[in-house]
């Protein structure tokens, strides 16, 4: 039949249509709602800013109740601990 005119990955819904099922749904949403509103919603839901990324890193790397602030430079003791871990892991 041919590929979708938007994503160029999926097959078109019908011979006479230009879009696949998912892209056709996106197009309908953009026609029904204000495109700038749709873009704002997608940005808010799908794109992370620097604060959200840093918070996710802190949560994932949290050890017990100790929360290390990765924005601050490491102390001499922390550097030594990291070096010891590197040596013992090899």
ABEGO torsion letter per residue (X at the ends): XEBBAAAGABBBABAABABBAAAAAAAAAAAABBAAAAAAAAAAAABBBAAAAAAAAAAAABBEABBBBAABBBBAAAAAAAAAAAAAAX
